[in-house]
Amino acid sequence: MGEGEMSYNIPKNLLYTKEHEWLKKVDERKIVTGISDYAQQKLGEITYIEFTKNVNDTVKQFEEYAVVNTQKSSEPVYSPVSGKIIELNEKLLEDPAIVHEQPYDSGWFAKIETTSLGLEKQKLMTSEQYQNYIKEIEKE
């Protein structure tokens, strides 16, 4: 790693979006999602999180379902797949710092039931593709 280059945790078993969300397949119909380590580092300190959708709401792939607020900005969080929200991580409302500490574990945002992962997967990136994508945007 070159001087000044940041290091990001990009687990190999997950899929990623260009907006820096991750997706983990729980079973054939359920996924869990959140924001990547890269996203949480770039955002800076998260002051609060809002869910713009509720449990049982349906979302389309890349539709906003939450907003992350920092001292500098408000950033939308998008669903990596189409489906129905079956759970939202309410703990993030009280303690948004969890996203910084464990973005891929207790810092998850939503659990979604989907039937379209097979079709929509091609619009997502593997960990290797995501790593290369980050390298490209870091150059800019």
CYANA upper distance limits for C-alpha pairs under 8 A (distance plus 0.5 A):
  1 MET  CA      5 GLU  CA      6.83
  8 TYR  CA     37 ASP  CA      6.54
  8 TYR  CA     38 TYR  CA      6.23
  9 ASN  CA     37 ASP  CA      6.36
  9 ASN  CA     38 TYR  CA      7.99
 10 ILE  CA     36 SER  CA      8.06
 10 ILE  CA     37 ASP  CA      7.65
 10 ILE  CA    127 SER  CA      6.61
 10 ILE  CA    131 GLN  CA      7.75
 11 PRO  CA    127 SER  CA      7.04
 12 LYS  CA    126 THR  CA      7.86
 12 LYS  CA    127 SER  CA      5.59
 12 LYS  CA    128 GLU  CA      8.07
 13 ASN  CA     24 LYS  CA      7.80
 13 ASN  CA    127 SER  CA      7.97
 14 LEU  CA     22 TRP  CA      6.87
 14 LEU  CA     23 LEU  CA      6.13
 14 LEU  CA     24 LYS  CA      5.65
 14 LEU  CA     25 LYS  CA      8.29
 14 LEU  CA    126 THR  CA      7.40
 14 LEU  CA    127 SER  CA      7.07
 15 LEU  CA     22 TRP  CA      6.08
 15 LEU  CA     23 LEU  CA      5.63
 15 LEU  CA     24 LYS  CA      7.19
 15 LEU  CA    124 LEU  CA      6.67
 15 LEU  CA    125 MET  CA      5.97
 15 LEU  CA    126 THR  CA      5.51
 15 LEU  CA    127 SER  CA      6.83
 16 TYR  CA     20 HIS  CA      6.86
 16 TYR  CA     21 GLU  CA      6.13
 16 TYR  CA     22 TRP  CA      4.93
 16 TYR  CA     23 LEU  CA      6.72
 16 TYR  CA     80 PRO  CA      8.22
 16 TYR  CA    124 LEU  CA      6.05
 16 TYR  CA    125 MET  CA      5.41
 16 TYR  CA    126 THR  CA      6.84
 16 TYR  CA    127 SER  CA      7.46
 16 TYR  CA    130 TYR  CA      6.91
 17 THR  CA     21 GLU  CA      5.82
 17 THR  CA     22 TRP  CA      7.03
 17 THR  CA     80 PRO  CA      7.06
 17 THR  CA    123 LYS  CA      8.26
 17 THR  CA    124 LEU  CA      5.81
 17 THR  CA    125 MET  CA      6.63
 17 THR  CA    130 TYR  CA      8.25
 18 LYS  CA    124 LEU  CA      8.35
 18 LYS  CA    125 MET  CA      8.44
 18 LYS  CA    130 TYR  CA      8.28
 18 LYS  CA    133 TYR  CA      8.35
 19 GLU  CA     77 VAL  CA      8.33
 19 GLU  CA     78 TYR  CA      7.95
 20 HIS  CA     35 ILE  CA      6.36
 20 HIS  CA     36 SER  CA      5.98
 20 HIS  CA     38 TYR  CA      7.72
 20 HIS  CA     39 ALA  CA      6.32
 21 GLU  CA     33 THR  CA      7.36
 21 GLU  CA     34 GLY  CA      6.05
 21 GLU  CA     35 ILE  CA      4.77
 21 GLU  CA     36 SER  CA      6.04
 21 GLU  CA     39 ALA  CA      8.44
 21 GLU  CA     77 VAL  CA      7.81
 21 GLU  CA     78 TYR  CA      7.57
 21 GLU  CA     79 SER  CA      8.20
 21 GLU  CA     80 PRO  CA      7.35
 22 TRP  CA     33 THR  CA      5.94
 22 TRP  CA     34 GLY  CA      6.07
 22 TRP  CA     35 ILE  CA      6.34
 22 TRP  CA     36 SER  CA      6.40
 22 TRP  CA     80 PRO  CA      7.84
 23 LEU  CA     31 ILE  CA      6.95
 23 LEU  CA     32 VAL  CA      6.31
 23 LEU  CA     33 THR  CA      5.08
 23 LEU  CA     34 GLY  CA      7.56
 23 LEU  CA     80 PRO  CA      7.20
 24 LYS  CA     31 ILE  CA      5.97
 24 LYS  CA     32 VAL  CA      5.81
 24 LYS  CA     33 THR  CA      6.87
 25 LYS  CA     30 LYS  CA      6.76
 25 LYS  CA     31 ILE  CA      4.98
 25 LYS  CA     32 VAL  CA      7.11
 26 VAL  CA     30 LYS  CA      5.78
 26 VAL  CA     31 ILE  CA      5.62
 26 VAL  CA     32 VAL  CA      7.33
 27 ASP  CA     31 ILE  CA      7.59
 29 ARG  CA    113 GLU  CA      5.94
 29 ARG  CA    114 THR  CA      5.67
 29 ARG  CA    115 THR  CA      6.41
 29 ARG  CA    117 LEU  CA      8.49
 30 LYS  CA    111 LYS  CA      7.47
 30 LYS  CA    112 ILE  CA      6.22
 30 LYS  CA    113 GLU  CA      5.02
 30 LYS  CA    114 THR  CA      6.57
 31 ILE  CA    111 LYS  CA      6.18
 31 ILE  CA    112 ILE  CA      5.88
 31 ILE  CA    113 GLU  CA      6.99
 31 ILE  CA    114 THR  CA      7.95
 32 VAL  CA    108 TRP  CA      7.49
 32 VAL  CA    109 PHE  CA      8.12
 32 VAL  CA    110 ALA  CA      6.31
 32 VAL  CA    111 LYS  CA      4.85
 32 VAL  CA    112 ILE  CA      6.81
 33 THR  CA     79 SER  CA      8.12
 33 THR  CA     80 PRO  CA      8.05
 33 THR  CA    108 TRP  CA      6.29
 33 THR  CA    109 PHE  CA      6.37
 33 THR  CA    110 ALA  CA      5.98
 33 THR  CA    111 LYS  CA      6.88
 33 THR  CA    112 ILE  CA      8.43
 34 GLY  CA    103 PRO  CA      7.42
 34 GLY  CA    104 TYR  CA      7.46
 34 GLY  CA    107 GLY  CA      7.51
 34 GLY  CA    108 TRP  CA      5.06
 34 GLY  CA    109 PHE  CA      5.20
 34 GLY  CA    110 ALA  CA      7.23
 35 ILE  CA     39 ALA  CA      6.60
 35 ILE  CA     40 GLN  CA      7.30
 35 ILE  CA     77 VAL  CA      7.99
 35 ILE  CA     99 VAL  CA      8.37
 35 ILE  CA    103 PRO  CA      6.95
 35 ILE  CA    104 TYR  CA      8.27
 35 ILE  CA    108 TRP  CA      7.95
 35 ILE  CA    109 PHE  CA      8.19
 36 SER  CA     40 GLN  CA      6.86
 36 SER  CA    103 PRO  CA      6.71
 36 SER  CA    104 TYR  CA      7.67
 37 ASP  CA     41 GLN  CA      6.64
 37 ASP  CA    100 HIS  CA      8.07
 37 ASP  CA    103 PRO  CA      6.42
 37 ASP  CA    104 TYR  CA      8.27
 38 TYR  CA     42 LYS  CA      6.65
 39 ALA  CA     43 LEU  CA      6.52
 40 GLN  CA     44 GLY  CA      7.07
 40 GLN  CA     99 VAL  CA      7.40
 40 GLN  CA    100 HIS  CA      6.45
 40 GLN  CA    103 PRO  CA      7.99
 41 GLN  CA    100 HIS  CA      7.87
 43 LEU  CA     70 THR  CA      7.37
 44 GLY  CA     70 THR  CA      7.24
 45 GLU  CA     70 THR  CA      6.28
 45 GLU  CA     71 GLN  CA      7.60
 45 GLU  CA     97 ALA  CA      8.24
 46 ILE  CA     68 VAL  CA      7.30
 46 ILE  CA     69 ASN  CA      6.30
 46 ILE  CA     70 THR  CA      4.98
 46 ILE  CA     71 GLN  CA      7.82
 46 ILE  CA     96 PRO  CA      6.72
 46 ILE  CA     97 ALA  CA      7.14
 47 THR  CA     68 VAL  CA      8.48
 47 THR  CA     69 ASN  CA      6.22
 47 THR  CA     70 THR  CA      5.49
 47 THR  CA     71 GLN  CA      7.12
 47 THR  CA     96 PRO  CA      7.25
 48 TYR  CA     68 VAL  CA      6.88
 48 TYR  CA     69 ASN  CA      5.81
 48 TYR  CA     70 THR  CA      7.50
 48 TYR  CA     92 LEU  CA      8.42
 48 TYR  CA     93 LEU  CA      7.04
 48 TYR  CA     95 ASP  CA      8.45
 48 TYR  CA     96 PRO  CA      6.32
 49 ILE  CA     66 ALA  CA      7.66
 49 ILE  CA     67 VAL  CA      6.29
 49 ILE  CA     68 VAL  CA      5.21
 49 ILE  CA     69 ASN  CA      6.44
 49 ILE  CA     92 LEU  CA      7.18
 49 ILE  CA     93 LEU  CA      6.25
 49 ILE  CA     96 PRO  CA      7.02
 50 GLU  CA     66 ALA  CA      6.00
 50 GLU  CA     67 VAL  CA      5.65
 50 GLU  CA     68 VAL  CA      7.09
 50 GLU  CA     69 ASN  CA      8.45
 50 GLU  CA     93 LEU  CA      7.58
 51 PHE  CA     65 TYR  CA      6.45
 51 PHE  CA     66 ALA  CA      4.64
 51 PHE  CA     67 VAL  CA      6.87
 51 PHE  CA     88 LEU  CA      8.48
 52 THR  CA     64 GLU  CA      7.88
 52 THR  CA     65 TYR  CA      5.46
 52 THR  CA     66 ALA  CA      5.42
 52 THR  CA     67 VAL  CA      7.56
 53 LYS  CA     57 ASP  CA      6.76
 53 LYS  CA     65 TYR  CA      5.53
 53 LYS  CA     66 ALA  CA      7.41
 54 ASN  CA     85 ILE  CA      7.65
 54 ASN  CA     88 LEU  CA      8.12
 55 VAL  CA     84 LYS  CA      8.27
 55 VAL  CA     85 ILE  CA      5.60
 55 VAL  CA     86 ILE  CA      5.87
 55 VAL  CA     87 GLU  CA      6.18
 55 VAL  CA     88 LEU  CA      7.11
 56 ASN  CA     84 LYS  CA      6.21
 56 ASN  CA     85 ILE  CA      5.68
 56 ASN  CA     86 ILE  CA      6.25
 57 ASP  CA     84 LYS  CA      6.19
 57 ASP  CA     85 ILE  CA      6.18
 58 THR  CA     82 SER  CA      7.91
 58 THR  CA     83 GLY  CA      6.01
 58 THR  CA     84 LYS  CA      4.75
 58 THR  CA     85 ILE  CA      6.67
 59 VAL  CA     63 GLU  CA      6.56
 59 VAL  CA     64 GLU  CA      8.38
 59 VAL  CA     65 TYR  CA      7.95
 59 VAL  CA     79 SER  CA      7.43
 59 VAL  CA     81 VAL  CA      8.23
 59 VAL  CA     82 SER  CA      5.84
 59 VAL  CA     83 GLY  CA      6.03
 59 VAL  CA     84 LYS  CA      6.72
 59 VAL  CA     85 ILE  CA      7.84
 60 LYS  CA     79 SER  CA      7.59
 60 LYS  CA     81 VAL  CA      6.93
 60 LYS  CA     82 SER  CA      4.56
 60 LYS  CA     83 GLY  CA      7.03
 61 GLN  CA     78 TYR  CA      8.16
 61 GLN  CA     79 SER  CA      6.08
 61 GLN  CA     80 PRO  CA      5.87
 61 GLN  CA     81 VAL  CA      4.64
 61 GLN  CA     82 SER  CA      4.87
 61 GLN  CA     83 GLY  CA      8.43
 61 GLN  CA    120 GLU  CA      8.11
 62 PHE  CA     78 TYR  CA      5.41
 62 PHE  CA     79 SER  CA      5.45
 62 PHE  CA     80 PRO  CA      6.03
 62 PHE  CA     81 VAL  CA      7.28
 62 PHE  CA     82 SER  CA      8.39
 63 GLU  CA     78 TYR  CA      5.59
 63 GLU  CA     79 SER  CA      6.07
 64 GLU  CA     76 PRO  CA      6.56
 64 GLU  CA     77 VAL  CA      5.97
 64 GLU  CA     78 TYR  CA      4.71
 64 GLU  CA     79 SER  CA      6.80
 65 TYR  CA     76 PRO  CA      8.10
 65 TYR  CA     77 VAL  CA      6.62
 65 TYR  CA     78 TYR  CA      6.37
 65 TYR  CA     79 SER  CA      7.10
 66 ALA  CA     76 PRO  CA      6.43
 66 ALA  CA     77 VAL  CA      5.51
 66 ALA  CA     78 TYR  CA      7.60
 67 VAL  CA     74 SER  CA      6.93
 67 VAL  CA     75 GLU  CA      6.02
 67 VAL  CA     76 PRO  CA      4.91
 67 VAL  CA     77 VAL  CA      6.10
 68 VAL  CA     74 SER  CA      6.11
 68 VAL  CA     75 GLU  CA      5.67
 68 VAL  CA     76 PRO  CA      6.78
 68 VAL  CA     77 VAL  CA      7.53
 69 ASN  CA     73 SER  CA      6.45
 69 ASN  CA     74 SER  CA      4.85
 69 ASN  CA     75 GLU  CA      6.90
 70 THR  CA     74 SER  CA      6.73
 80 PRO  CA    124 LEU  CA      8.05
 81 VAL  CA    114 THR  CA      7.55
 81 VAL  CA    116 SER  CA      7.72
 81 VAL  CA    117 LEU  CA      7.01
 81 VAL  CA    120 GLU  CA      7.03
 82 SER  CA    114 THR  CA      6.63
 82 SER  CA    115 THR  CA      8.36
 82 SER  CA    116 SER  CA      7.07
 82 SER  CA    117 LEU  CA      8.35
 83 GLY  CA    112 ILE  CA      6.59
 83 GLY  CA    113 GLU  CA      5.91
 83 GLY  CA    114 THR  CA      4.82
 83 GLY  CA    115 THR  CA      7.38
 83 GLY  CA    116 SER  CA      8.07
 84 LYS  CA    112 ILE  CA      5.95
 84 LYS  CA    113 GLU  CA      5.70
 84 LYS  CA    114 THR  CA      7.09
 85 ILE  CA    110 ALA  CA      7.35
 85 ILE  CA    111 LYS  CA      6.50
 85 ILE  CA    112 ILE  CA      4.95
 85 ILE  CA    113 GLU  CA      6.90
 86 ILE  CA    110 ALA  CA      8.12
 86 ILE  CA    111 LYS  CA      6.10
 86 ILE  CA    112 ILE  CA      5.90
 86 ILE  CA    113 GLU  CA      6.94
 87 GLU  CA    110 ALA  CA      6.16
 87 GLU  CA    111 LYS  CA      5.52
 87 GLU  CA    112 ILE  CA      7.56
 88 LEU  CA    109 PHE  CA      6.42
 88 LEU  CA    110 ALA  CA      5.02
 88 LEU  CA    111 LYS  CA      6.97
 89 ASN  CA     93 LEU  CA      8.42
 89 ASN  CA    107 GLY  CA      8.43
 89 ASN  CA    108 TRP  CA      7.10
 89 ASN  CA    109 PHE  CA      5.71
 89 ASN  CA    110 ALA  CA      6.54
 90 GLU  CA     94 GLU  CA      7.96
 91 LYS  CA     95 ASP  CA      6.58
 91 LYS  CA     96 PRO  CA      8.19
 92 LEU  CA     96 PRO  CA      5.05
 92 LEU  CA     97 ALA  CA      8.15
 92 LEU  CA     98 ILE  CA      7.28
 92 LEU  CA     99 VAL  CA      8.06
 92 LEU  CA    107 GLY  CA      7.63
 92 LEU  CA    109 PHE  CA      8.15
 96 PRO  CA    100 HIS  CA      8.32
 97 ALA  CA    101 GLU  CA      6.97
 98 ILE  CA    102 GLN  CA      6.29
 98 ILE  CA    103 PRO  CA      7.62
 98 ILE  CA    106 SER  CA      7.12
 98 ILE  CA    107 GLY  CA      5.60
 99 VAL  CA    103 PRO  CA      5.05
 99 VAL  CA    106 SER  CA      8.00
 99 VAL  CA    107 GLY  CA      4.73
 99 VAL  CA    108 TRP  CA      7.80
100 HIS  CA    107 GLY  CA      8.03
101 GLU  CA    107 GLY  CA      7.99
102 GLN  CA    106 SER  CA      6.29
102 GLN  CA    107 GLY  CA      5.72
103 PRO  CA    107 GLY  CA      5.02
103 PRO  CA    108 TRP  CA      6.82
104 TYR  CA    108 TRP  CA      6.59
116 SER  CA    120 GLU  CA      6.52
117 LEU  CA    121 LYS  CA      5.96
118 GLY  CA    122 GLN  CA      8.41
120 GLU  CA    124 LEU  CA      7.77
125 MET  CA    129 GLN  CA      5.97
125 MET  CA    130 TYR  CA      6.18
126 THR  CA    130 TYR  CA      6.56
127 SER  CA    131 GLN  CA      6.54
128 GLU  CA    132 ASN  CA      6.86
129 GLN  CA    133 TYR  CA      6.60
130 TYR  CA    134 ILE  CA      6.69
131 GLN  CA    135 LYS  CA      6.85
132 ASN  CA    136 GLU  CA      6.81
133 TYR  CA    137 ILE  CA      6.91
134 ILE  CA    138 GLU  CA      6.45
135 LYS  CA    139 LYS  CA      6.96
136 GLU  CA    140 GLU  CA      7.55
